Amino acid sequence: MTFFVSTYTCESTFSTMNTIKRKQRNRVTNAHLESLTRIETTNYKYNMKKVKDMHACFCSSQY
């Protein structure tokens, strides 16, 4: 039974990776592809608004 689960996980991960590569075309580096694949295949539910707010751009008005 473990063999089936690991095969499924492997095929699912490659499918996700191929979807990312199709959308990003040739703009994605191997490191970026690895990071995006990890994000897409994790079970962790993240709050994207909170992440976005944490990394908000603070622009200076001196320009």
C-alpha positions as CSV (number, residue, x, y, z in Angstrom):
1,M,0.0,0.0,0.0
2,T,2.8,2.4,0.7
3,F,4.1,2.0,-2.8
4,F,0.8,3.2,-4.3
5,V,0.7,6.3,-2.0
6,S,4.3,7.3,-2.8
7,T,3.6,6.7,-6.6
8,Y,0.5,8.9,-6.4
9,T,2.4,11.6,-4.5
10,C,5.2,11.6,-7.0
11,E,2.9,11.8,-10.0
12,S,0.8,14.5,-8.4
13,T,3.9,16.6,-7.6
14,F,5.2,16.2,-11.2
15,S,1.8,17.2,-12.5
16,T,1.8,20.3,-10.3
17,M,5.3,21.2,-11.4
18,N,4.4,20.9,-15.0
19,T,1.4,23.1,-14.5
20,I,3.6,25.8,-12.9
21,K,6.2,25.5,-15.7
22,R,3.4,25.9,-18.4
23,K,2.1,29.0,-16.8
24,Q,5.5,30.6,-16.1
25,R,7.1,29.4,-19.4
26,N,10.8,30.1,-19.5
27,R,10.8,32.8,-16.9
28,V,11.0,30.4,-13.9
29,T,14.4,29.3,-12.5
30,N,14.9,25.9,-10.9
31,A,15.0,27.4,-7.4
32,H,11.8,29.4,-8.0
33,L,10.2,26.3,-9.5
34,E,11.1,24.3,-6.4
35,S,9.7,26.9,-4.1
36,L,6.4,27.2,-6.0
37,T,6.1,23.4,-6.1
38,R,6.6,23.2,-2.4
39,I,3.9,25.9,-1.8
40,E,1.4,24.2,-4.1
41,T,1.9,20.7,-2.7
42,T,1.7,21.5,1.0
43,N,-1.3,20.9,3.1
44,Y,-0.7,24.1,5.1
45,K,-3.4,26.7,4.7
46,Y,-1.9,30.1,4.6
47,N,-3.6,33.5,4.8
48,M,-2.4,35.3,1.7
49,K,-3.7,38.7,2.8
50,K,-1.7,38.4,6.0
51,V,1.4,37.5,4.0
52,K,0.8,40.3,1.6
53,D,0.4,42.8,4.4
54,M,3.6,41.7,6.1
55,H,5.5,42.4,2.8
56,A,3.8,45.6,1.9
57,C,5.8,48.2,0.1
58,F,6.4,51.3,2.1
59,C,7.1,54.1,-0.5
60,S,8.8,57.3,0.5
61,S,7.2,60.6,-0.5
62,Q,10.6,62.3,-1.0
63,Y,10.7,61.5,-4.8
